[in-house]
């Protein structure tokens, strides 16, 4: 019968050259699942099968070799699909009897009459009686086509909803926008807020049902010139000609799906839109701009929709500049330490300070903490910056001690993100040990928002720091929603009150009463009180009547560089050493 193993090897090599083996991960599929057979048939107008393996008749749906023969299957030309016989005969005439490989694609007829697409590869050889015969391997390409379809589906479609995935959406949206340059399109991102909660409460099956309902809703709109898909997780995306009417129609239809199936729970759906004013942008950049608008909608409490504007773009560019330059700024000490002095209400002299940070940038000048701190809290750089501030403050305190001066305590801020570092306590303790500073000179300011985020962790860590000799200050007391609950559970040495209580002209007396009550309550709990934001003498006189201990504010001093603070405080510093 000839060297069929050699033919099979050569056929596999040919397939590899043709690129039909999609990747190494499909190798097992091709070797184990591909339907292939070794076949020898006579060359001529009446091509008769001479030899074949069982896989050949199995490929065509027969249950046995006898059934195949009885059906006349050994007439090879009769097995070729009628529409492909002329093509098949032409290919036979083109084959050379010189041992070179040939390749042919056509369809065979299965037992039930359905076409079977095959790929034949082999060579022409002479039989023992001198006739020419094709020694070939015939492979059904149907399994590979099905595999390719599955492969393409995974590449371009979301497996849960059947919508386009991000890649396919980008391709289709690009084609649609380019094909209609006279139309202004918009891209809308749809987000289910807190969708993880749905999965946790009701299970992934319910979550998937919701995703499928949203996908069906998008399909049911069935508008022309529309592309939609699922970006990831609970984010869907739609591109359509910009129209407030169509936008509202999508939002109204989706808002009707806010009820979780069979549960007493309602979804919160938010929308971010980018009008494609600049079609030259990549679809990825358009999606990013719609996501920026979505962030604004998600941060809102009432408005569930936001549209991208250039202000958002400027904000992103500014934030990226900060990220690109933060490490260099830290290395070059462009972050400068400022101190806002704290004054005794009794003597109106400096009794301490609060360390703050400013960024002196060679290109942009002084960058406000309100611009860079939120960015650093998001990307985690805030811990490096905080540590830098803590260390520079420790160096200042050490320098005072080295000159025989007992410095006033300086408080430093501990960001809520710092508490994600489980080693925060030893880090702070080792820092004061490194500079041989009594811990009571480095006071630690926590924010109420940090406590609200993880009360147990904050209580545990702050208690340990107090045990090590540090004083704990609660900054922005009263600005949150759980202040009294916090005081019940957490030991604090000093409360810092923001004088926003006294801002409203319509409720001055009421604000005064609240603030006065807090100061008295702090006294009962053996805590000192510092009032922040003091800007006029009326506030000072009122605070004196409450028994408030210290104040900070522009009335007395703005934040000043660390060296200037040293000169301001020096007349009030006492000579000596700390035991």
N, C-alpha and C positions, 0 to 999 in steps of 0.2 A: 504493500500500500504506500510505500515511500516513507520518508522521514517526517511523520506528522508532528513530532515534537519540535523539529527544526522549524517547520512552517509556523507552528504556534508561537515560537520564540520570535521569529521574524515579524509575525503579525503584531505581536505586542510592541516590538520596537517601532513598527510603522505607526501604530496608534499613538505611541508616546510622541513621535515626531509631529503627528497631526494635532497634538495638544488635546486629545480626547481624555487623557488622564488629568482631571481637573487639579488635583493636588495630592500630596502624599496621604492626606487623611481619607481620600477616596480610594486609595489603592486596595484596601481590604474589600471594599464594595465591588470593584472591578474584577477581583480575582475570585470572589466567592459568590457574587450575585449576578454577574453578567451571563447571559444565555449565549453560549458559543458552541460550535460544532465543527469537526473536521470532515471535509467533504471532498470526494474526487468524482468529477463528472466529465463525460466525453464532450469535446469541443465540436460544435456543428449545429446545423439547423434543428436537429433532433437530439438535443443534449440529454444523454441518458446517465443517470446516477450509476457509478461503478462501485463506490464504497462510501460509507458515511457512518458516523458514530451515532449512538442512541440520542444524543442531545439534539440532533437535527430534527427528528420527527417529534421529539418532546417540545421543541421550540415552536412547532406548528400546531400543537394542541392534540396530537394523536396519543392514544393510550398504550399502543404497542407497535412494534415494527411490522407485525402481520397486518394490523389495521392500515398502517401507512402504505404497505405494498398493495393491498387489496384495493385501496382507493386510487391506485395508479400513481402513487407518489414518486415512483422511480423515474418518471418522465420529468426531468428537472425543468425543462422549458415550460411545461404545463403548470409548474408550481409558481412561476413568476407571474406577478400581477399583470393582467391583460394590458393595462395602460403603460406598463414598463417593459413589455417584451421587445419592442422594436429597439428601445434604448439598450436593453440587455444584449441583443444580438450585435448591435453596432460595437458595444464594448468588447465582445468576444473577438470580432474581426480585427480590433486594434491591438490585441495582446500579442506579444512577441514570444517566440519559442527559443529564447536565448538564456533562460534561467533568471531573468530579471523579475522583480516583484511587480504585480499590478494591484490596482485598488478599484473597486466598483461599488456604487451605492444604488440600491433599487428596493422594490418591495416584493415579498413573497405572499402567497395566499395561505392563511391558516385553515384548519379543518372547518371552522365555522364561517369561513368566507371573509373574515376581517383581514386587512392588510397588516403585514409584519415588516417594518422597516429594518433593513439589514445592511451591514457593511461586509463586503467580501474582500479578502486580501490573500494573494497566493502567487503561484507561478505556473507556467505551462511546461509539462514534461511529456515524454513519450511513454506509452504503455508497452507491455511485453509484445503485443502484436503490431506495434508501430503506429498506433493511433495517438493523436494529440489529446491530452486531458488536462483539465485544471485541477491542480492540487491546492486546495484552499482551506482557509478558515472563514466560516461565516458567523458573524456576531450580530445578534439582535440589538439594535440601538435603542429599542423601546425603554429598557430599564435605565439606560444612560440619559435618555430624554426626560424620563420621569424624575431622575435624580437632579438633572439640570433645572427642571421646573421647581423642585423643592429648594434647590440651592438659590435660584433667583428669587424665590418667594422670601427666603430668609434674608437675602441681601437687600430687598426693597420694600418689604411689607412687615408691619407690626404683627406678631403672631397671635396676639390676644384680640385685637379689634379688626384686623384685616386692612386697616388704613395704610397709606404710605408711611414708611419710617422717615426719619430726618433726611437721610440721603436721597431717597426717591422724591420726597417733597421738594427738596432743593433743586433737583433736576427738572421736575415738572413745572415748578413755579418759574424757574429761569426761562424755560422754553415759552411759557405762556406770556410772560412779561415782554420778552424780546419779540414775540410774534405780534404784539399789539402796542407799538410805541406811542400810539395816540391816546391810550387809555391810562389813567392814573389808578394804580392798584393800591391796596392796603393789606397789610399782614396783621392778623389778630391772633394772639396767643390766649388760650383758655386754660385756666388753672383752677383745680379744686383745692381750696385751702384746707390744710390739716388732713390730707387724704390718708396719711399714715395712721391717723386715729381711727379712721373707718376700718382699715385692714386689721388693726389691733382689736377693735371692739367687736366687729362682726365677721371677721375672717376674710381671707384672700378671695374666696369664691364670691362673696358679696361685692368685694371691691372690683373684681373683674366684671361682674354683671353691670356695675355702674359705668365702667369704662366702655363696655359694649353698647350700653344705652346712649352714651354721648356720641359714639361713633355712628350709630344708626341715625341719631338726630341730625348729624352733619350730612350724612348721605341723603336723608329725606328732603333736605332743602332743595337738592337737585337743581341748583342754579347753573346757568352757563358760565363759562370762563371762571371756574372755581377749582382750586386745588386744596385738599385738606389732608391732614395726617396727624400722627401721634409722635410728638418729639421724644418724650421719655416720661416714665412714671405717670403723673396725672396732668401732664402738659399736652394740650392739643393745639393745632395750628391750622389757620385757614387763610388762603390768599384769594382775594376777589376784587373786582372793580370798586374803587372807593365810593362808598355811598352810605350816608347815615341811616337811610331806610333799611338797606340790606344788613348793615351792622346791627341795627336794633332788632331786626327779624331773627338773626342768629342768637342774640342775647336773650330775647324773649323765649325762643324755643328751648334754649339750654336751661334757662332759669326754671322752666317747668319740671326739670328733672332733679330738683334739689332734695326731694324726699328719698331717703334710703329705702329700698324695697323691704317691705314687711317689718320695718323698724321705726321707732319714734325718734327720728334723727333727721336733721336737715343739713344739706351741704351748703357751703359758702363758695360760690363760683366768682372768680375775678377775671378781668379782661385787660390786656395791654395791646395797644394798636400802634403800628407805624405806617403812616401814609408814605408810599414810595415816591418821594419827590425826586430822588436821585436813583434812576434805574441802573446806573453803572455800578452801584454797590453790589457786593456779593450777597447772595441770599443769606449766607451766614451772618453778615453784618446787619442785614435787615431784621433777622430774627433777634439778634442781640439788642437792637433798638426797641423792638416790641417787648422784649424781656425787661428792659429798663423801665418802660411804661408800666409793665405789670408789677414791678416792685413798688412803684408809687401807689398803685391801686391796692396792693396787699398791705401796705403800711397805713392806708386810710381806714377809718372806722365805719364810714357811711358809704362813700363813693366806691363802687365795685369796678369802675372803669377809669382808665387813664390813657391818654394819647401822648406819644413821644414828642418832645420838643427839644430845641437846641440847648436849652439849659441843662437837660439831662446829659447831653453829649459833652458839654463843657465840664460837668461834674466828673464824668468818667475819665476824661482826659487828665483832669487835675489829680484825680486819685491815682491814675497810672503813673503820673510824674512822681508822686509821693513814693509809690512802691519802687520805682526805678532808682530813686536816689536815697532811700532810707539807710541802707547799709553804709554807703559812702559817707553820709552825714554823720553817722554814729562813729565811724573810724576817725573822721576829721574833727570831731567834737563840735559840729555845727549846732547840735542841740545844747542850748545854754540853760544853766540853772538860774532861775529867778526865785526870790523869796518874798512872800507877802507877810509883812510883820503883823504880829498879834499884840494888841495893847491892853493893858489893865485899865478897866473903867475907873478904878480908884485913883491910880497915880498917873494915868495916861502916858505911861512909859512902855517901851517894848519889853514883852515878857516871853517872846517866842516868835516863831515864824512857820509858814507853810511853804515847802519847796514845790515849785512849779517848773514847767519846762517850756522853752520857746525854741523855735527853729529859725536860725539866721541863715537864710539861703542866699548864695552869691548871685543867683539869677533873679529870684522873686522877692528878695528882701526877707522880712520877718513873716513867717507862715504861722497862722494862728493854730493853737492846739485843737480848736474846734474843727479844723480841716484835717489834721493828720491823726489825731487820737482815734476817731471812729474807724479809720482805715486800718490802723495798727491793731485795733481790737478784733477786726475781722480776720486779718491774716496772721495773727499771733505774734507780730513783732513787738507788741506792747510790753511783753515781759522783758525783752532785751532793753527797751528804752527805760522801763521802770527800774530795772537793776542798775542801769547807768546813773539815773537820778539818785537812787539810794546810795550808790558808792560815792558819787561826787559830794553828796551831803555828808557822808561819813568822813570824807577827807577834810572837809571844812571844819567839822567838829573836832577832828583829831588835831588839826592845825591850831585851833584855839587852845586846846589842852596843852599842846607843846609849848605855847607861849605863856603858860601859867594862867590862862583865862578860863573861867568856868562859863561855858556858853549856855544860853537859853536853849530849851528843847526846840527842835525843828521837826515838824510832822511831814511825812511823805505819804503819797497816795498809793494804796494797794488796789490795782484794778480788779474788777470782777473776773477778768480773764486770768489773772495771776493765780487765782485759786484752783484753776484747772491743773496747775503744777502741784502734784502731791508732795513735792519736796520744798514747798514754799517756806515752811517753818524753819527747817535747818538752813536754808539759803539765807534767810534774814539773820538768824542767830549767828551763823558763821561769818557773816559780813561785819557785824559789830565786834566779833572776836578778832577778826583780821586787823581792825584798826584800834582795838583796845578801847572801845567806847562803852561807857555805861549804857545799858539798853534804855534807861529812862530818858536819855537825850534824843533818841530817835523814836518819835511817836508815829503811830501807824493809823492812817485815815482809811476807813472802809466806807463804802457807799451803801445806802439802804437797798439799792437795786441789787447789789451783790448778795445781800442777805436773802432777799426775796427769791433769787434764782436757785439757791441751794442752802437753805437755812441750817441743816444739820452739819454740813461740811464747814460752813463759816463759823458756827458756834464752836465746833471741835477745834479748829485751827486757831481761832482768836483766843480761846481759853488757854491753849498751850502757849501762845505768845505772851499772854498776861502772866502766866506762871513763870515765864522766863524773864520777866521784869519790864516788858514793853507796855506802854499805855495805848489803849485802843480808843480812837475817836470815831464817832459815827457822823459822817458827813451828810449834808443835805437832809437832815432829819426833818420829817414832816412833808417831804416832797412826794413820797410814795403813798401806799395804801395800807401798810401793815405796821406802822410805827409802834403803836402800843403793844401789839403782839410781839414785836421784836424786843422791846424793852423787858417784856415778861420772861423771855427765854434766854436772852443774851446779856452777858456782863459787859458793860461799856463804861469807860472812865470819863469821857468827855462827849457832850452832845454839841454839834455845830448846827445852829439854826439859821435858816435863810430868811431874811427879812421880807420875803414876799408876803408874809402875813400882813405887813403894814403897807403894801402897795396900793390897795384899793381905797380910794377916797370915800366911797359909799359905805364901806364897812370897817372904818378905822377903829371904832370902839370895840367891835366884835373881834377883829384881828388882835387888838391889844390884849383883850381878855384871854384869848387862846394862847398867845405867846407867854403872857404872864403866868398862866396856869402850867405851861410846860416847864418854865424855869423853876417854879415852886416844886413841881413833881420831881424834877431832876435833883433838887436839893434833898428831898426826902429819900431819894435813891442813892445819895452820896455821890452824885456826878456833878462835875463842873459844866458850865455852859459858855460857848463862844458864839456870838452873833456875827454872821457874815453879811456883807453888803451894806454896811453902815455908810451913809452918804450925807447926812445932815445932822445938825445939833439937836433937832427935835427927837430924832431917833435915839441919840445918846442919852438925853435926859429921861426919856421913857424907860430905856433899858436899865438905867440906874435905879429906878423905882421898883423894878422887878427883882433885883438882886443878881442880875447877869454878871458874870465874872470878867469876861474879855470880849473884845470886838476886833473885827477886821473890816476894812473898807476903804474906799477912796478918800473919805473924809480925813483919814489919818495917813494913809500911804497906798499908792499903787504897788504892784509887784515890782521889785527892783533886783538888779543883778546880785549875785551872791556876795561879791566883794563889797558892793555898796551897802548891803544889809549888814555886813560885818562892821562897817564904820558907823552905821546908824545905831546898832545895838551896843557897841563897845562902851559908851559912857555909862550904861546901865549894868554892865557885866561886873561881877564881883571877882576879886583876885582869890586865888587858892586852888585847891585840887579837890576832886571828887573821890571819896573813899570807895 
